[in-house]
Amino acid sequence: MKKILVSSSFLFCTLLAAPPMHAQESVEVLIRENGAERQESIELPKSMTYPLDSLLTDWKAKNYIDLGKDCSTSTENPLFSDSVYIDRLSRMPTVMEMPYNEIVRKFIDMYAGRLRNQVAFMLSACNFYMPIFEEALDTYGLPLELKYLPIIESALNPSAVSRAGACGLWQFMLNTGKMYGLESNSLVDERRDPIKATWAAARYLKDMYDIYKDWNLVIAAYNCGPGTINKAIRRAGGKTDYWEIYNFLPKETRGYVPAFIAANYVMTYYCKHNICPMETNIPDATDTVQVSRNLHFEQIADVCGIGLDEIKSLNPQFKKSIIPGESKPQTLRLPVNYISTFIDSQDTIYAHRSDELFKNRRTVAVSDTRATARSGRATATAGKGNATYHKIRNGETLSTIAQRYGVTVNQLKSWNGLRNSKISAGKQLKIYK
C-alpha cells in the first residue's frame, strides 16, 4: 500500500503581471511506493486562491455581511494531534467516507490557518445558499454533506469563473450545463442562477453516483469529468477506489477530494479552531414574476425604485442586464415588497426608455449603392459627346494615354471604373471628347 507524505511548505507559482486572482498554489507531495520515492505537486482548487476582498465584492456580501461585527476571529489556530482529527472526522454524521491522512491534514491546516478569514466569510455566506443546496440534495436523496461542494468549486462566490470557462457557484462547464437544462446564450447564462444551477448539480451528482457507486469517485468526476476518471480506473487495473487511482489522476483532482473532506471538517469544527462566522443580517424575502416581453434592468430600477445592483444580484443569469422575454417567458426575481409595484406598473415599465435601451432594429432597408454609383457615373459623362475607344498597346500607361487625348488620368479612371493605374494591353478604354 502506498504511503503519501506532504511537506510542510507550499509552492506559490504566480504568473508575472497577473492579478492576484490568477495566483496558482500547489502542495509538494512525496509519494513512497514499493521502496521507491517520487515527488510531485498537488494543485489547489482555485477557490482556495481567492483573496477575501474578491469574495466580499458580491452584492449580498456587501449588504448583508457586517464586517464590523465579525466577532474578531482569533489569529491563533490550536494544533491537534492526528488522533483528534481522526476522531472528529469519524463523529461527523455523514454518509460519504471521510478518511484521514496527511494530505487531508494539510488541507485542514490551510483552511484553519492561512484561509481562516475566508472560512469566516463562507460560514456567513452559508446563510444565503445552504437552504437552497439542502432542499435540492434532500429532494434527490443525496448526502447533505455535498452542500459543501461549492466551497471547493467557488468559495461560495456566485460570480466565480474558471480559466476553463466554468462559472457560477457550482462551476458548470457550458456543455454540461446545457445537458442538464441550463440555458446559455449571449443574454442568458443559467449556470449563474444559484437555484437552477443547484438543482442541475443535484441531478448531475445523482447520475454520477448511479455510474460509480462511490462518492469519492463522484466528487473527483465532478472536478475532472467522468472520462478522465474512467481512464484513471483503466490505468489502475480496474480499481475503483479514489486513493487507489490517485496517482493516475490530474494534479488538480488529486487535491480535490482531500479539500472536500477538509471543508466538511472545518465547516463543522470551526469553533475548535477559534474561527467565528462574520455577522450576517437576514436578506429580504424575494418572489418571482414571469416576463414575456424584452425588458431592461434599468427600466425596472427607474420605475420601481429598486437599486440596479440589487436587481443584478437577484438575477445573475441575465448577462447584459436584458431579459429576453420575447424569445420565451423568463423569470424575474425581485424583493417581495416590490412585486405588486412591478405588476401594477408593467405597461409603464416596458415603455420607459425602450427606444434608448433597445437599439437593435427589427427591419432595415437595403440601399442600392451600385445603382446609385452607376447613376453618378452616367451624370458625370453626360454632355461630353460620344465615347472614343482606345485599345491599350504594350508599354502604354494611363498617363501617356491621357496626354494623347488631352484628358486627365482621374477622368480615365472615372469613365472606366478603374480603382488604380494598372492597365493591361489589349483592353479598351472609354474616352469622352
Phi, psi and omega in degrees: 000134183286149176243131184245123179247143179244126180290165184276355182255158177247147173260126179252108182253096184254126178292136179299138177066008179269148178292159183303331183297339183262006179297137180246138180233152178216160178250129178286130184237133175251115183255125177250125182211126179055041177081355180254156179234145172212147183248139178210170181250138171261122177285139178280147171305141184303329181300336181277358178254358181287125172290154183301323182301323181291329180286330184276001178279345178297142184301317180299316181297316182294329186261339186238349176258121184265102182292339180283350181233046182273014177056022172052066176309128183292148175277351182274123178249109182299146177265139180231157179281164178303322183297327178293316179297318179299316181294316181295316179299322181291336181275349181290133183281076184238148171277324182287146179289129180237072182283166181243140168202184185294332178290314177300318179301318181296321178289324173299315180300324180293312180296319184277347182251266186299328185258021186295327177291324175296323177296319178300320177295312184295326177298323179283323179293340177303331180297333180281320196247332186300321177300325177293313182298313185295322180297314182293315181296318180294321180300321181269006177068033183261156178301132183291342178293347175293348179296342179269001178299319177297342174295319178286324184285314191223000186057031182059033176258106185293346180261007184296135176227128181275167177298332181275354178102001175289145183213166179089178180301323184260002174052054176284136167285159186302308184293320179296319178300316180296323178301330183253026168084013179268115182289138177219121173209195184294335184251334186234135173220097185287354173297337180274351180279113184303322184285306182297320180294325179295315180292325176294319179296321179298317178295320180295314179298321178297318179296321179293323179291325177298335179275310191262336181057024180213121188290328178295322176292324177298315179297316179297318179295328178297328182280313189246356179096146182297329179299318180292322178295319179298322177296318180297320179297317179296317180293335179271012178076027177090005179290141184238031175252131184306315184287340176279330180261008186310312185292347182259006181264157174298157183303318184291335181276335181296331178265359188287310179294315175303322178294322178296317178297317180295322179296317177299319180297307188290329177286345177264319188247028182301326180297326180295341182250019177060035176256132182242132177299143173295150180295130182237129173273154182283124179296157176295148176294148180233163176213173184237154172227154178270136180243122184245008174230159178297136186215140179252143180304325182293330176296317180294314183298316183294315187277319184271342179080023177267143177297138181299320180296326179292319178298317180297319181294322181282343183226060187291348182288343181267107192288328186244022181064020179241131176259109183278069185292339182285336178286320172191156181302135181241156181261127177249128179255131181223159171304141188301330181283355177254355183298312181294324177298317179296314182297318182289336186246022187303312182300318179295319181296313182296326182279336186296118176055026185296319180294327180285319187272335179243095186262352178294126183279142178281322177222153176221149175269135179269117180284141181271077185293325182293318179296322179295319180295318179297321179296322180294320179294320179298320179294321182295330183263355181296140176081007182261008178085189181283153182277145172252139182251127181246125178273123185287130178259164178301135177090347180283148176236167177300326181294315181291324179292320179298318179297322182297322185259001177071036178235177179261160177298320180297325177295317178300317179297315183295315182294331186249007177065033181273136179268337179219188186265008180281129177226157182241142178299141180096340179281159179251139175253140177268126182231127179262131181242000000 
